[in-house]
């Protein structure tokens, strides 16, 4: 069979490690990675800080393209049926703008992995994320980046929680942007998935079928929960939680935002 590639578009804290474990246990002849991290991996297997910051401030410039050319050319040579990376970093650093470095007309699947926004914010809070710029530049998105779909200003009154909520919304808008950008490409597929769906036999079976894998329900292996934040030291107080939830009740249409962004000529291609 022709090789298939599977990646994610997600803010993280949505079950990317669980997804990687699920796929490695259920895909035939596969190479699956969650995040390729190590002293010698940044700038080679995973985007380094400059790749992320350049892409989101200047777009898909030569230095960003150079990273993706060497990475995707190497991936193309792997001798497997399915090559998978569930890292939430890749799509934020130019992966989708550089798919031309993969096989021509390669079958590519993007898992739009999501979760209740408040639960993502609670998880980011428990892990002390978004408290310093180094953390933001390495793993997430800076609300001050020049190239973005959603204006972060209306969220400023929520302080760090505003940055976290903006980030979740920005990633949802980017998911819709890429769906629109590649809607005419028959070889590129997008799957909206809530990680909870994969904990059910039917949800797991339907998901695998969308990737071209037919499995009997009895053959599907569902792994235990992984990378769960266990600390109770950082919990959002009830008053702040109510304020965040009130903000989340306001209208938010990621598809409309993505369409307007495209209409105005926005994007990362350079």
N, C-alpha and C positions, 0 to 999 in steps of 0.2 A: 504493500500500500504506500501511497505518497505520504511523506512526513507531514504531520500537523503540528502547529505551534500554538501554545496556550499561554496567555499572559493575563494580567489583571489591570483594571482601572478602579482604584479604591482609595479612600483616605487612610486605610490601615485601621487597626483595632476593630476589624470586621471579621476576622477568622481566616486570614491568609495562610497561617501555619496549618490550621485544620484542613483547609482546602488542599494544600500541598500533600498532606498525609492521605487525604481521601483519594487524590488522583494517583499517587504512587501505588496505592493498594488496589486500584481498580482499572488502571489503564494497561493495555498490553504493550510490552517492549517499549518502555518509556524511560526518559531521564527527567527527573523532577527536582526542582530546587525551590526552597522558600526564599531565602535571601542569601546570596553568595557574598559572605563577609569574611574578612581576614586581613592581616597586615599587607598582603600583596594583592588584594582583590580590588581595592578602590582604584578607579581609573582604568581597570582591565575588565573585570566581570561585573562590577557595580559602579554606577556613576559616582565620581567624586564630587566634592562640594562645588568646585568650579563649574562642572558640567551642569549641575542643577541651577546654580545662580546665573550662569550665562544664558542658559536656555530660557529662563523665566524673566530675564531682564533685557536680553538682546535678540532672543529667538534661536532658530536652528543655524547658528553660525558655524564656521569651519571647525573650530575646536570641538564643538558638540558633535558634528558629523564625523570627525576623526575617531572619537570614542565609539560611536555606534558602528562605524564601518568595521573596525577590528573585532568588536564583540559579535556582531551579527554574522560576519563572514565566518567566524570560528564556530558559531552555533550551527550554521548551515552544513558544516561538515560532520556533525554528530550522526552516528548510524543507529537511529532509533525511529520508531513509528510516531512517537509523541515526544516533543521537547516542551517542557513546562517550567516557567518561573512565575511564582505568585507574588513576588515582591511588589509592594505598593510604590516603590521609588521610581521604577522604570518609566511609567507613563508620564511622570511629572518631569522627566529629564530629556524627553525627545524621542522616545521609542517609536511612537506612531508616525512621526515625521520622517523616520529613517527606515521604514519597512522595505524600501527598495533594495537594501543590502541583503535581504533574504531572497530565497528562490523566487523567480518570477512566477506569479500566480500561485504562490504557496497558500495552503489553506491555513488561515490564522484565526484563532478564536480569542476574544477578549471577554473575560468574566468581569462584569460590572458588579462587584461585590459590595453590598451595602448592609446597613444595620440601623436600628433606631438611632436618630441623631443624638438624642439625649444620652443614650448609653455610650456612644462614641466619646462624647464630651466628658462624661464621668470617667471613662477609661483613661483619656488623655490627662485628666486632672489627677487621677490616682498615681499616674506615672510621672507627674511633674513636667509634662511636655508643654512647650510654648512659653517657658519661663525665661529662656535666653535665646539670643539670636543664633548662636552656634547650633543649638538643637533644632531650631526652625530651618536653618539653611541646609543642614545635613539630611533631615528626614521629611520635612513637611513643605509648606509653602509660606512665603513671607507676604503678609497682607499688603506690604508696600511695593511688591514687585510691579514694574512698569507694565508687563504684559499679563493681564488677567481678565477674566470674563465679568466677575462680580466686584463692584465697588465695595471696599471694606469699611468705608466711613460710617455708614449707618449702624455698624456694630461696635463702634469704638466705646460707647457708653458702658458696655459690658466688660470692658478691660480685657484681661487675658481670655475670659470665656467668650468674648466677642470675636477674638482672633480664632479661637477653636471652632465656633459656629460658622464663621465666614469660611474657614478652611473646608469644613464638611460640605457646605453649600457650593463652594467653588469646584470641588471635585465632582459633585453631582452635575454641575453645569458643564464641566469638561467632558464628562461621560456623554452627555447629549451632544456636545459639539462634535466629538469624534464620530458618533453615530451618524450625524448629518454629513460630516465631511466624507465618510467612506460609504455612504448609502448606495452608491452605484457600483461598488466593488463586490462582485459576487463571491469572491474568495475570502472576504473578511467578514467575520460573524461576531455579533455582540449578544451576550446573554446576561440579562438582569437576574441576579441571584441574591437572595438573603440567606446567610449561612445556615439559619435555622431550617431551611427547606431540605438541606442535605442530611439532616438527622432523621428524616422520615424515609421509609422504603420507597414510596412512590416518587417523592421529590428527588431522591438519589438516582433512581432508575431513569426518570425523565431527563435529568441533567446529563447523565452518561450518554443517553440516546442522542441528545443534541450535539454531542461531540463525536458521534458516529460509533459508539460502543454499545452493543446489545448484550445485556446481562440479565440473567434471571434474578429475581429479587433475592433468592436464597444465596446467590453467588456474590452479592455486593457486600463489601466490608466497610462499615462505618466506624471510624476511629473515635477515641474518647476526646473530650474537650482538651485543647492544648493552649499554652501561652496565656492562661487566664490570670488576670491581675488579682492577687490574693491580699494585698495590703489594704488595711482599713484606716490607715493613718491620714489619708487625704480624701476627705469626703466633702462634697459640695453641700453647704448649709441649705436648709429648706427655703429660706427667704430668697437666696440667690437662685436656687433651682426654679422657683416660681417665676422669677423675672426672666430667666432664660426661656422657659416654656411659653411665657407670654409672647416673647419675641418670635418664637417658632410658630406661633399661631397666625402670624402675619402671612399674607399671600407670598408664595415663592414658586416660580415656574421655571425650572432649569432649562426646559426646551425652548421657551420663549426667549430667555436670556441668550442661549446659544445661537438662536436664529438671528437675533439683533446683532450679536457680536460678529457673525459672519457677514451680515448685511453691511455693517460699517467697515468691513475689510480687516477685521481683527484676526489674529492667528500668530503662530510661531514660525511658519515657513519663511526661510531667508535664502 
